[in-house]
Amino acid sequence: MLKKIIIIVIVVVIVISTISFSNFSTEENIEDEDVIVKSDVVMPTKVSRPGCEDIDRCYVPSLIVVEKGKQVTWVNEDSAFHSVTSGSYDSPTDIFDSGYLDPYESYSITFDETGTFDYFCTLHPWMKGQVLVE
């Protein structure tokens, strides 16, 4: 009879300690929080593979119209590196270049001159976009 009582007490202690410690954490779960970056143009998932150009979805939107003096922000939502580089793959220009953007990294530039600004990804030449500054 005493053995049964000891076993019951041990089981109760284990259950209580499991319940008590299941909600206790010494670490914050920061990685579970979503980071939100305001963007004007997004590089969506899977655009590092050819095919997004067929449906004009490599940069979303691929054409953005802004007023002179306004800033445009790109966000890389893909799992691959990308860039936002002025010009075209065969003919880059020195107007702007984000360098390689890690996943969920952003790049912003203010357009102080009117005109049409083509851009592309240096790593994925099928990715093309355009900024029209009025």
N, C-alpha and C positions, 0 to 999 in steps of 0.2 A: 504494500500500500504506500509506503514511504517513497519507493522508487517511482511510482506513478505520479505522486505529487511533485517530486523533483523534476521529472520529465516535463510535466505540464508547466511548471514555473520556468524552466529553460525555454520551452517553446514560446511562452508568453513574452519573455524578455527579448527573444530574437525577433518576434513579430513587432513588438513595440519599438525596438531599436531600428528596424528596417523602415517602419512608417516614419519615425522621427527624422531619420537621416535622408530619406528619399527627397525631401523638399529643401534640404540644406546644401548649399553650395558655397565654396569659398572663392570661386572664379565667376566673373561675369561672362555671359555668353555674347560677347561683342560680335563675333562672326555671324550670329543669327540675325543681327540688325541689318536692314537694307540701307545702303548708301544711295541717296538720291542726288543726282546732279542734273540741273536744268540744262537742256540741250536744245539746239535748233535743228541739228542734223545728227542722226544716229547711224552707226555702223552696226547693223543687226547681226545676229548669230549666223554662222555658216557662210559668210560672204568671202571667206578666205579660199573657198572652192569656186572654180569657174561655174557660171550658170546664173548668178544674180544679175548679171548684165542683160540677160535675155528678157527679164521682167522689170528691168530698171529699178532694182532694189538693193544695190550695193551700198549706197548712201541714201538714207531716207530723211527728207526728200532729196532727190538727186539734183534738183534745181531749187534754189532758195533766192527769193527776191527781198532785198533789204534797202533801207534808206542809207544814204551817205552818212558816215559817222556812227553807224550802228555796229555792234559786236555780234559775231556769229560764233557759236560754241558747238563743237563736235564731241560726241561721246562714243567710245568704242565699247559696244555691248557684246562683242564677240569674244571667244576664248583665245583668239589668235592676235598677234601684234598687227597693227595697221598704222598708216600715216595719212596725213592731209598735206599734200605737197602741191604747190602751184604749178600750172602748166599741164603737160601731158607726159606719158611715160617716155615717148621718143624725144620730147622737147621740154624738160623741166625749166621753170623760171626761178628767179631768186626773190619772188615777192613774199612768199611765206612757206614754211615747212615745220610741221609739228615734231619731226623726228618720229621714232617709233613710239606708239601709244600702247601701253599695257592694257589688258582687259580692264574695262571700267575707268580708264583714265580719260581725261578730257583735254581739249585744246581750244583756245579762244583767240580770235583776232578781230580787231576793229578795222573796218573798211572806210578809209578817209577819202577815197577817190571813187568817182563813178566809173562804171564799166562792167565788162563781163570777165569773170575770173574763173578759168577752168582749173580743176584740181584732180588729183589721182592718188592712189596708194602705191608707194614705191615697191612694196612687197608683192602686191597683187595688181598687175597692170590693167586688168579688166574692170577694176573699181574706178569709176569716174564720176565727177560731179561738177556743179557749176554754181557760182554765186553771181547774181545780177544785182549790181549796186546802182540805184537810181538817184 
